[in-house]
Structures are given as C-alpha cells and as structure tokens.
Amino acid sequence: MQKTYDNIESIAGPILVVDGVEGAKYEELVEVTTAQGDTRMGKVLEVNGDRAMVQMFESTRGLSTTGLKAKFTGKVAQLGVSMDMLGRIFSGAGKPIDGGAEVLAEKTVDISGMAINPYSRTFPSSYIQTGVSSLDVMNTLVRGQKLPIFSGSGLPHAELAAQIARQAKVKDGSEFAVVFGAMGVTFEEAMFFQRDFERTGAIEKATLFINTAADPVVERISVPRMALSFAEYLAFEKNMHVLVILTDMTNYAEALREVSASRKEVPGRRGYPGYLYTDLSTIYERAGRIKGSEGSITQMPILSMPEDDITHPIPDLTGYITEGQFVLDRGLHQKKITPPVNVLKSLSRLIGVAMKVSREDHSKLKDQLFACYARGSEVRELAVVLGESSLSDTDKIYLKFADRYEKEFLGQGFDVERTLEESLALGWELLKPFPLEELKRIPQDILDKYHPAHKK
C-alpha cells in the first residue's frame, strides 16, 4: 500500500528521517520527490515506532527538507533476470550501461536473497579450472566454495580477477558462466574490466555489474546482492555452474561504515559497524550447491587489505566465514612475479574434494612442491645471513628450486592459460633435480609413473 509523507525531519549524508510513518517495512522502496518535481529513490533502513530511516540510492546533495515528500511504495529492491543478461554490462542500479537495449525480464527476484539453508546444502564434488597454476595445483577452487583473494593497495588483483574470469571453466561439459561485480572501482579500472572482457570474448559467458567510486554509496551495497541474485537464477533454475567474482569487498565495507556513521551507530573495530560479520556472511553464505539442483555458485571475493594487515577486520572476518584464502604478496610483486601469489600463506580448505576427482598424482605433488618451496624459502633467508658458500649441496638445490618455482610456476603471467595437466607437468619438471631421498612426500608408485627422471 502506497503512502506519501511530507514530514521529513532531517537529512544526514545518504540518510533521510521521516516522521509519522505507518506500516513501513524493512528494505521497502521509497520515492523521494523534491519541490521542483525531481524524483530520487531510497529504501527503508530502519523503523522505530512511527519514525523511518531511509537510505538514498543517489546523492542527497542540494536536498532540503522543505517541500520534500516521501512515498513508501510497499515494494522491496528487485532485479529482473533472464538469460539475455549474459554478455551484458550493468550499473550498480541494475541498468544497462553497454549501449544495449533494456532486458526483457523472465522473472523478478528480491536482491536481498537468503543464505542457503544448511539442511538444503549438498557437499561440493568437483572443481573449476582457472588456468592459473598457483590456484589449480596448490589451492584448487572447488565448485560451491567461497575462496577470497587477499590483496593490498597497488597489487595487481584487478588483472588476476580479469584473468580468472577470462580463463575459468569446468571440464565436464556443463554450462558455465561468470558473474562479475565491481564496487567502488576507479573509472580506469571499470574500463579495464569492460575492455578486457570484450577484447578476449569472455563477455559472451559473463555478466558485469559495475559501480565506480563516483557512483552512489548505496549502489556499492547493492552490487554483490544483484550479482548473487542473478547467479542464483542461473545456478538453481538453469542448472549452470556460476563463478561470482566480487571486487573490492574493502570498498563495500567502507560503504557500510559510511552508512553506519550517518545513522550515528556505536562503531565497532576500527569504526566499522558491529554487524560487519553478519552482513558479510549474508553475501558469502549465498555460495554453494543445493539438493535437487545440478548447478552451483562459487564465490571469489577480492579485498585489498589496508596496510597489508591480514588481521584487519575485513580480511579477519572474511577468513572466519570463507573456506580459505588466496594471498597476493608485495615482495613477489616487487620481483616482477605475476601473479604474485604467496602459496605459503594461501589455503583452500576444500582442496581434498578436488583431489578425489583430479589426477592421482595431484595431491602428493602439491604436498611435495609446498614442502620444497617452504624449505627453499628458509634456505634463501639463511643464505642472506651466512652467504651462499656456506650452504650444503642439497641446500643449493632447494635454493635454485625456490627461484625457479617463483619464476616459472608462479610467474606465468596474466596472459598465459595452463591446463591442470600442464601445471602438473611443470611441477614434476621442477622436482627433477632433487635426489629421490628428498622427495619424501611422494609414494614410490607415483614416482615411477610420473617423475620425468625416474619413470619405469
């Protein structure tokens, strides 16, 4: 039921306070009309008695309470979805920005959505090949998993996100799509994503929702929910496997903090709202697989850690909710290693699922590469203190391995795509200089079958 009120008490940032409201509902859409007849949209953020707090979708700059009217529409924020949205680019408000026609919606969905009921979940059973060796071999991305990328200011997470979106695929022939949500990015980053998808043809299997830093803050909060609502339609109604990439969750959290400050809420850690964990979980927990559906939603949220601090509230809380993390390293970036992935700090808690359906040597090879690189990194630090001449012959093998592993295995570049088999073959090639007694994590039968120098 639509009702109009003209008793706007105050305007603070993106927040309007309306008095004397009857029957207002959380998330209800509100049309705010100025004295000049201009209309702007908002939504109900909080209701306290007969007072409603409305969060505006657009800037409130220039608005005055005089002559302002608020019409409560009785509807919630929705998104019209259809298969025609694949290959298209939308704004944070869900409007086409690629010059194409309006989408004829097959159905309309509430973007707020819901986390998947644990009872309805089914355990992941396969993986997504990203074409990135450090991810496919060392931290395999499983269908239905939520695996964030922890980055830092100035690190090339945008290039890595575009590479994964461009190269990701499932190997069993199932229908696959990428839904990409960008929040608070610069205009240059927005154009980079758009041009990269169009240049490589990846746009054909992808849908982009882009909110730039100049766009309204509230759109930043809506983008991940719009992206996930469309992903749910593809996964659970069209039985597709969908990879959702969200960048940058730090900008999302900053938008939450700005809105929280406007509401004069008591701040939590570092000024972020106390409900940051709950809010993030409403996004992350929409990933997974459900009983009765062949499709899946896999999430890769990307966040830039302020001051590279992994204990910052955003990565800290994200780590509690998600199933691992993929960490970019500034030291590797300075060495021109691309992508600069620190596999020693990275983790995929569901990698065991992928190992069951991958090649038989994947698990043991991954363990051996990890152990050798960890030992090589220790030897490198020791060589800095004592000098390389003080190292044993075995230590020198580990040191050379660490250097080759970074340059050849990790540093594949942003334009190189490797199949899982190619990445595994490269891993075996890197282990070739080691004597058999050093390969303690690989059983003899696997060595006999796959090791380049010891095949029988």
Buried (B, 14 or more C-beta within 10 A) or exposed (E): EEEEBEBBEEBEBBBBBBEEBEEBBEBBBBBBBBEEEEEBBBBBBBBEEBBBBBBBBBBBEEBEEEEBBBBBBEBBBBBBBEBBBBBBBBBBBBEBBBEEEEBEBBEEBBBBBEEBEEEEBBEBBBBBBBBBBBBBBBBBBBBBBBBBBBBBEEBBBBBBBBBBBBBBBBBEEBBBBBBBBBBBBEEEBBEBBBEBBBEBEBBEBBBBBBBBBEBBBBBBBBBBBBBBBBBBBBBBBBEBBBBBBBBBBBBBBBBBBBBBBBBEBEEBEEEBBEBBBEBBBBBBBBBBBBEEBEBBBBBBBBBBBBEBEBEBBBBBBBBEBBBBBBBBBBEBBEBEBBBBBBBEEBBBBBBEBBBEEBEEBBBBBBBBBBBBBBBBBBBBEBBEEEEEEEBEEBBBBBBBBBEBBBEBBBBBEBEBBBBBEBBBBBBBBBBEBBEEEBBEBBEEEBBEEBBEEBEE
